[in-house]
Amino acid sequence: MENANKNAASLLSHSVAGPYMSLIYKNVTTPVYTTLKGKATQISTSPFLDDSSGSDEEDGSRASSRSQSESETRSRSGPNSPRAMKRGVSDSSEGDYAIPPDAYSIDTECSQPEQKLLKTCSTSSDNGKSELLEKSGYLLKMSGRLKTWRRRWFVLKGGELLYYRSPSDVIRKPQGHIELSASCSILRGDNKQTVQLTTEKHTYYLTADSPNILEEWIKVFQNVLRVQAANPLCLQPEGKPTVKGLLTKVKHGYSKRVWCTLVGKCLYYFRSQEDKFPLGQIKLWEAKVEEVDRSCDSDEDYETSGRCLLSTHYTIIVHPKDQGPTYLLIGSKHEKEAWLYHLTVAAGSNNVNVGSEFEQLVCKLLNIEGEPSSQIWRHPMLCHSKEGILCPLTSLPSEALQTEAIKLFKTCQLFINAVVDSPAIDYHISLAQSALQVCLTHPELQSEICCQLIKQTRRRQQQNQAGPLQGWQLLALCVGLFLPHHPFLWLLQVHLQRSADSRTEFGKYAIYCQRCVERTLQNGDREARPSRMEILSTLLRNPYHHSRPFSIPVHFMNGIYQVVGFDASTTVEEFLNTLNQDTGMRKPAQSGFALFTDDPSGRDLEHCLQGNIKICDIISKWEQASKELQPGKCEGSRTVRLTYKNRLYFSMQARGETDREKLLLLYQTNEQIINGLFPLNKDLALEMAALLAQVDIGDFERPFSTPAGHVTNQCKANQTLKQVVEKFYPKRYREGCSEEQLRQLYQRLSTRWMALRGHSTTDCIRIYLTVARKWPFFGAKLFLAKPITPSSLGNNFIWLAVHENGLSILEYTSMRLVTGYVYKSVMTFGGYQEDFMVVISTQAKDRPTEKLLFAMAKPKILEITLLIASYINNFYQQKAAFHHLSAPALLSAKVQEPQAKAMGSQPLLSNNRPTKGPTLL
């Protein structure tokens, strides 16, 4: 037992491989989930702290023990207090916001003081629209200590959010209060009904009864936090910004220094670069965008609050349709030129007098729709150049980026002009990776490098003659990662269309680039630079000849592998679809299989891959992490190892298992057996090893009794038996055995193996899985943990078993059930400081909830959290699909049910797990 505890302690001491995890997963920390209406919803991306979800009910009562008059006095003191404004219930015809549905009470108890409290209060902003500043209604709030959901009546007034047990309690002291200030942040959960409200001291989790009600609350929260904003607060923009920077915005005689980002056809401005929600937005489509000549203009329009802005600023006016103008004051000429060009393009204007010379030529081509016979195509600026460039091809907002763009062109020239030599190909790999990494780090340069490569892959002498082949190769790598903005994307597509020709090597690369553009448009940009494998495949063979130009082996638990092809934009989901078709397996949603990678540090850790990650990004990030963790060790030879194995086991899906799935499940069970994660005695372990030997090797060959070869054949048989014991017999049963004990073990194994002579592989697999499935926790994932005192589970090591029906706690040595919790009773789970937390609903009156804490290895906390969430959500999806059955389908199911009972079969959704342990064959 002491040795077992030492081994367990060593397992708990493993730390997560930080660099790799932070590369594959963004902000990797253990998340926290809660169950809402049967679905696991992530409410926090990081572990809970002691005060991470605010005060508990008792603490809240103490915190709000101040008199209500003090609270009202404080709310009146603010210059923007709603009490100082003209109050009135908003009507659906005025402003953007109607009275929320929950503002009208249908409760008969509500002829109470809360009816005297206005449900909504509005203030007029400078754009003439009404913004709600007060609201009341029911929300679910997560308590501070037990992390359980409690229904409370919330009242938002005077910039303060108060909560009570019921509407009738508003005349009493509140249970607690949340003070809203400019430093508060609002973050949505992943289920459209939960919001995370973060103040200076606490983080609160609130859940509404429906997404619509949550939207109303969020709008009011945002109005309170930005009551002086010129525009209603909008959500954080989604998409890649074309240009961004710190500008001075002037409108209606008021100036403000804001952080601006141009995304698509909309200009967003924020209080600071760190803000997640913009102060407002300006829609640019068909807006008038031009530069203001300050030399002949007075400063009268730009003076605000007694402060005169320097006349050295460059000024751009943005005048949208049916709105007043907005002035953007910019400090440097190159920054002004970049903003002027990109704002003009976003407004839909084809003004040929803005931007660089290259951009003006592109605009002229766009105006004539890329006429092939135009002489503009032969302009030196658009064609290959042996000399370097003196200035960037595109407008960039800073001198540093302009310098970087010139260096980027030199790197491209080196890549193109140096001969590709197989022994020294690492030189080209380094050039391509460094250039494209710069573009990923600085997205403003992505359009620049695309334009440079378009220029370097065009010849001026002959209209249709392509540029150097290596320029096309670098362009192929580039468009597999990202695409330029409009109008350069249009230019790229026209260039590829003009160059595509399946009869030449250049034309084949152009056709491949067209495929890459389509796939990148479909699946989005990449996150990591190309890997060594991707660059080698592109340089050493023309990817045109392969629909999936890259390939990688996927390993299975039985020691074989399957080579799977993919392209630069293939996601894990698409990759698995190809793998399942090639191997004759079902979709992961039915089979429960998932794709895993090893850890680049070499430690015994694995990482489950999500469906939206791109395979090329995984390979590249693994490669980068490997170089950081093990610099100089077999550089260029190590690559990621992909494994496909079962992650979620569903007993109801066992009937549809394919032969390949059964075989892999058998070897995965054997992995648990030899590592001590499956309870069985020595006799049963020997039976199982014999079955696996019959599957893996076939009939046992007896040693011949001829005098000449008897010794050789006996040695060969013993060697085979030794390999079978090492591969299929539990480690704990063979450790410390003497030579005589091992000889007897080999003898018993050979006897059982010979008894299986003539049995087919299918029969042996069926027998093996039939025996293994008699353990109630077959298919469960076991995690070593130690309860944190005080706990009713003691302080000895235990196993946490995660399976389709819930979470079970098993004894460490015997693996017998201690207690179990169905998923319906699991309320909250995930990280809590450095430990794993589970909050259970006990349904007991004296103690309705129980919080359990377990010490575990850090990577295992993340794994068990995601695994529990996957099981809960899978059950939720199955339940939703069941409820969507049509009435005739349900009727036919009821008609067939008596027939099924008569035949002795079990209902489809029943739990058929036996309670008895495995028995001997």
CORURQUI-V820132 format. One line per field, one symbol per residue. phi: phi as a letter, one per 30 degrees, with the letter a starting at -180 (. if undefined). psi: psi as a letter, one per 30 degrees, with the letter a starting at -180 (. if undefined). A space follows every 10 residues. Layout:
phi: ???
psi: ???
This chain:
phi: .ddddddddd ddddcddeed ddddcdhdbd dbcbcbhibd bdcadbddce cdbiddeddd dddcdddddd dddddddddc ddddcdcadd cddcidccdd eddcdcdddd dbeddddddb bbbccdcicd cdbbabldbc cdddcdhccb dbccbcahib ccbbdaedcd dcdddabbdc bdddbbbddc bibcbccccd cbbccbbcda edddeddddd eddddbdcdd bedcdddckd ddaalcbccb ahiccadbcc bcbicbccbb dadddccdda bbdcdidcba dcdddcbddd dcdbhiccdd ddddbcccbd dhbddbcccb dbdddddddd dddddddidc ddccjddddd dddddddchi eddddddcde dcbebdddcc bddcdbdbdd dddddddddd dddddddddd cedcdddddd dddddddddd dceddddddd ddddddcbcd dcecdddedd dddddddddd cabdddcddd ddddddddcd adcbdddddd dddddddddd ddciddcbdd dedddddddc bddedbdbdc aadcccdcjc bbdbcacdcd dedddddddd ddcicddedc didbcbcdcd djddbbbdcd dcdddddddd dddddddddb dichdjcdbd ccbcadcccb ddcddcdddd dddddddddd ddddcicbda dddddddddd ddddddcjdd cdddcdddcd dddddddddd dddddddbce dddcdidddd dddddddddd dddddcejdd dddddddedd dddddecdid ccbdbbecdd addibddbcc ccbdclcbcc ddddhddcab bdddddcbak dbhcbcbbcc dcidddbdbb ccbbdbdedd dddddddddd dddddddddd dddddddddd dddddddddd dddidcedcd ccddcdddcd d
psi: eeeeeeeeee effklkjeee efeekkhjlk lkllkjhgkk kkfkfllkae gfhalleeee eefgfllfee eeeefffkfg kffflklkkk lffkafklkl egfkkgkffg hlffffkkek klkklfgglk kkfllllklk kkleefhlkk kljkkjkhgk jkklelffgf faklelljkk lfflkkkklg ggfkkjjkaf elkkkkklfl eeeeeeeeee eeeefhfgkf lkkllkkklk kellljlkkk khgklkjlkk kjjbhkjkkl elffkfklea lkkfkgljkl kkjfegklge fgkkhgkkkk ffkkkkkjjl kglllkkjkk fleeeeeeee eeeeeffgkh jgglaleeee eeeeeefghh jegkfefgke fglkkfllkf llflkkglee eeeeeeeeee eeeeeefkkj kefhffeeee eeeeefeeee eifffeeeee eeeeefgkke ekegklakef eeeeeeeeff ellllkgfee eeeeeeeffk jffleeeeee eeeeeeeeee eeflllfllk leeeeeeeef kjfefkfjfl lkkkklfgfl lkkkllafgk leeeeeeeee eefhlllefe fgllklllkf fflillkkkl ffkkeeeeee eeeeeeeeei kfjhkffklk jkkjlkekkj efffegklee eeeeeeeeee eeefgggkjl leeeeeeeee eeeeeeeakk jkklgkeege eeeeeeeeee eeeeeeefkk efffkgklee eeeeeeeeee eeeffgkfkl eeeeeeeeee eeffkfgkfl kkkkljkklk kffaglklkj jkaffakkkl keefhlkell klfffjekla kjcglkkkkk jfgkefiflk kkkkklkeff eeeeeeeeee eeeeeeeeee eefgkleeee eeeeefeeee eefglllegl jgklfllkll .
